[in-house]
């Protein structure tokens, strides 16, 4: 499957775009639309570079999900998983109860797991809860 325009819009809306490196809530150097690979303090990028970073990062996530998924997904389910995997990391996604339930065919059970992933550094984060609820809606086709 490919990441849809709806999915991309979801990711862009929650990530925002910053052309100067900053530390995210977990303290990780980040630039563009949530790009973290090889980012250091003081780095800058152009809007085009930010969009290229995002495309590359999303391609990596979509390829891994396509490789590892064992059930048939709707576009909304796929888009929600890609956004989740992009934001939290593929390891977090593929070792989660959400993934286990989905791979067992329990779509509704998997959907209930999204709001549980609203913490950073041991603290609840309102922005993460909003993102997880939007992913949940996308996942359920609402």
N, C-alpha and C positions, 0 to 999 in steps of 0.2 A: 504494500500500500504506500501511498505518498501522503505527505502532510498537506492538509487542505488549506485554502485561504482562511477559513474560519479558525483553524488551529493556529496558523501563523498570526492572525489578528489577536487571538488570546494571548499568545506568548509575548508579542510586541507590547500589548496593552499593560501587562503586568511587569515586564522587564523595564520598559522605558528605554531610552537611549542616552548614554552619557559618553561623550567623546574624549573625556579625560579619565584616567584610571582612578578608581575609588575602592575603598574596602566595603564589601557587602556586610550584611548583618552578622555573618559568620566570621568576618575579618579577612575574607579572601579578596585579593586584588582582582578587580573586575573592570571591564570596559565594554562599550557598545551596548548590545542587548544581552547582557549577562554572560559575556565571554570571559573565561577565566584562564584558559591555557596560555602559559608563558607571559602573563601580564605582570608588570612590575610598577612600582610607584613611579609616577612621572610620565608614564606612557600616555600617548594621545593617538587618536585615529580620526580618519575622515568619516563622513556619513556612509560613503561607499564601502570603506573598509569595515565599518560596523555591520553593514548589511551582508557583506561577504563572510565575516566571522559567524554571524547568525546562521547563514545558509550552510556553512560547513559544519557547525555544531549540530544543527538539526538533522543534517544528512547522516551524521554519525549515530545519532539517537534513533532515527527512523530505521536505519539499516540494522542496528542491533535488535530492535523490537521485532522487525520483520523476520529476522533470523531465529529469534528465541520463542516467539509466540507459537502456541500449539492449538489454538482455537480460532475459529472464524470471528473476525471483529467487524463491527459496523464502523463507518467513517468516524462517527462521534467518539466511539470507544478508543479507536486508534489515536485520534487527535488528543484526547484527554491523557492517554498514556504517554504520548510523546512530550506534551507540555510538562507533565509530572516528572518524567525521566530527565528532561532538559533541566528543570529547576532543581530537583533534588539529587539527581545522579541515577544512572542506570543500576548501580548496585543496590541503592535504596529501593528502587522500583522492583527489581527482580528477586529480591529477598523478602519482600513485604507480604503481609497477609492478603493485601489487595490482589497482588499477582497470583498468589497461590489459589485464592478463591476463583479468580477469573479463569485460570488454567484448568480448574476443576469444573468449569461450566456454571458457576454460581455468579452470574452477572449482578444480581441485586445485592448479594452479600459483598461483592467486590466494591460496588458503588458506595456502600455504607462506610468504607474505609477511608475515603478521601479526606473528610474533615479531621481525621485523627492526625494528619500530617501537617499540623499548624504550629509547630514549635521550632525555635532556633535557639541554640545554646541553653536548652532546658526551659525556655520561657515561651508562653503562648504569644503569637504575633498575629494581630488582627488582619494585616495584609495577606499573610499566608492563608488564614482561614478563608478570606474572600476568594483567593485564587483557587483553593481546594474546592470551594463550593461551586465556582464557575466550571472547573474541570468536571466535577460531579454532574452538573447539568449537561455539559457537552457529552459526557460518557453515556448518560441516560437518554440523550436526544431530546432534551427539554428546551 
